[in-house]
Amino acid sequence: MPPPSSSISSRAWALGSGFPSGKSYLGSTTIGGGYHEVNIQNLMNVLAYGMEPAEAAVQPRIRKKWPTFNPLRQPYGGPGEYTLEILEAVRDMGMDIEPTPMGSPASFGGVWVGVRVDPVTRIKQGARTPGTGAIIGN
């Protein structure tokens, strides 16, 4: 079953039709300027890498590069953020990225909330990303 067509409700829908049991497996939503980037990264952590929502929520995530002519201002050093060394290595490989200390103006982020139904026990496991994840600035 495809997600609902409205832009608001399409951000949050239960995945289930693609699984053999046909039972719902995960519901999630994201708010903030970088909601697409944050949601996809967390969905991949749960669906592709088998993480529980609490584990997926604290993984480092890339923010939205907007406006596109500015470098991606990616914070480092806080919960759910990459280290300075990793960001510098990515920049050295050619990505237009500007590592910024936590608390400094950064590119758009987002807050992810997910609830997963354990396929064996059917117990619900939920979590959200730490902090606001949405520090913005010019």
C-alpha positions in Angstrom: 0.0 0.0 0.0 1.5 3.4 -1.0 1.7 6.2 1.5 -1.2 8.7 1.6 -1.0 11.4 -1.1 -1.1 14.5 1.0 2.3 16.0 1.8 1.6 16.1 5.5 0.3 12.6 6.0 2.8 11.1 3.6 5.6 11.9 6.1 4.2 9.3 8.6 2.8 6.0 7.5 3.0 2.4 8.7 5.1 0.0 6.7 3.6 -3.5 6.5 2.4 -4.4 3.0 6.0 -5.2 1.9 6.5 -7.8 4.6 5.5 -11.4 4.2 3.2 -11.4 7.3 1.4 -8.3 6.0 1.4 -7.0 9.6 2.6 -3.4 10.4 6.2 -3.3 11.3 7.2 0.4 11.7 5.5 3.8 12.0 7.6 6.9 12.0 7.5 10.6 11.4 10.0 13.5 11.2 9.6 17.3 11.7 12.0 20.0 10.8 13.7 21.5 7.8 15.7 18.4 7.0 12.9 15.9 7.5 13.5 14.0 4.3 17.2 13.4 5.1 16.6 12.5 8.8 13.6 10.2 8.1 15.4 8.2 5.3 18.5 7.8 7.4 16.6 6.4 10.4 14.4 4.2 8.2 17.5 2.7 6.7 18.9 2.1 10.1 15.8 0.2 11.2 14.8 -1.6 7.9 18.2 -2.3 6.3 20.5 -2.6 9.3 18.0 -4.2 11.8 18.5 -1.5 14.5 15.8 -1.0 17.2 14.4 2.6 17.1 16.4 3.6 20.2 19.7 2.6 18.5 18.7 4.2 15.2 17.8 7.5 16.8 21.2 8.1 18.3 23.2 7.4 15.1 24.9 10.4 13.4 22.9 11.9 10.5 23.6 14.3 7.7 21.5 17.5 7.6 19.9 19.3 4.7 22.1 21.5 2.5 20.0 24.5 2.0 20.3 26.9 0.3 22.2 24.8 -2.1 24.9 27.4 -2.8 26.0 27.4 0.8 28.2 24.6 2.3 26.5 22.0 4.4 27.0 23.3 8.0 27.2 20.0 9.9 27.6 20.1 13.7 30.0 17.8 15.5 30.7 16.8 19.1 27.2 16.3 20.4 24.8 13.3 20.8 23.8 11.9 17.4 26.5 13.9 15.5 29.6 12.9 13.7 33.1 13.6 15.0 35.2 16.4 13.6 37.7 13.9 12.1 35.0 12.2 10.1 33.6 15.5 8.8 37.0 16.7 7.8 37.7 13.5 6.0 34.4 13.8 4.1 35.3 17.4 3.2 38.7 16.3 2.0 37.0 13.9 -0.4 35.3 16.8 -2.0 31.9 17.3 -0.3 31.0 21.0 0.3 30.8 20.7 4.1 31.7 23.0 6.9 32.1 21.3 10.3 30.6 23.5 13.1 30.8 23.1 16.8 27.6 22.1 18.6 25.5 25.2 19.4 26.7 27.1 16.3 24.4 27.9 13.4 24.0 24.8 11.4 22.1 23.5 8.4 18.5 22.3 8.7 18.0 19.1 10.8 15.0 17.3 12.0 13.5 15.3 14.8 12.6 11.6 14.1 10.1 9.6 16.1 9.7 5.9 15.3 7.8 2.9 16.8 8.7 -0.6 15.7 6.7 -3.7 16.3 9.0 -6.6 17.1 8.2 -9.2 14.5 8.4 -12.1 17.0 7.1 -10.8 20.3 4.9 -8.0 18.8 6.1 -5.7 21.5 6.3 -2.0 20.5 9.7 -0.3 20.7 9.8 3.5 20.3 12.4 6.3 20.4 13.1 9.8 19.1 16.3 11.6 18.1 18.1 13.4 21.0 18.0 17.2 21.3 16.2 19.3 18.7 18.4 18.2 15.8 17.1 21.4 14.1 19.5 24.2 14.9 19.3 26.6 12.1 21.1 29.8 11.1 22.4 31.8 8.1 
